[in-house]
Amino acid sequence: MKMERSLLTTKDFRKGMFSITSSKTNLHELNLSDPNVIQWLILYRDQIDIYFNSNANRFFDQAGDVRELNQELINTYIYLDNIIQESQLTDEQLALLKLLFMGYTLYDVATLHHSDVPVRKIKRKFERICNIIWTTNTSKWNRWVHQHVLHTQLKQCKTCLYQLPKVKSHFRKRSDHKGDGFYNVCRACEKRKRNQRKRSDTQFGKNNAEINKLSRNTL
């Protein structure tokens, strides 16, 4: 039995507020400030985004498959695609997204690994991806507010080269108060570097364990 595509469990989603078959779905309510909306947009893209991977309607002066233009839907997915690009996902995470965009369920993705990977692990990976996208979107909105509403002074991160608001939410403060009082690398880049180091250490540990196991077996 295949696992349901939807992982959404909030009250609004259970009621069908964003039901794939509901004619009352309001695309103006689909914003990326809610991780559940991000999950829904990804899991059902193959069903609701008729423009995804489609060559239809590119030439309006020619006869062909004429479809109603849904500007809200187009804008929503254009924005989602841009946020995904800015999220600096790994190749593995991008590959999982591509499969889901094409209509594969989480169960399908797990079976592609010949049952070596349980569905719950794929689910955790997917939820992690959605949280990264949500964090990127939240950070982008925060930057916009600081720059255009609060007119906060900006500071460039020397790693990602983004111009970010010079505030504690984006940069750690220096205890020695040197320079402008903030470190030159933003919090997001620091976190990304820690995660990369953690993954490397984990892989190193696994390799050592395999070497030790092989050594014991050959003695």
Buried (B, 14 or more C-beta within 10 A) or exposed (E): EEBEBBBBEEEEBEEEBBBEEEEEBEBEEBEBEBBBBBBBBBBBBBEBBBBBEEEEBEEEEEEEEEEEEBEEBBEBBEBBEEBBEBBEBEEEBEEBBEBBBEBBBBBBBBBEEEEEBEBEEBBEBBEEBBEBBBBBBEBBEBBEEBBEEEEBEBBEBEBBEBEBBBBEEBBEEEEEEEEEEBBBBBBBBBEBEEEEEEEEEEEEEEEEEEEEEEEEEEE
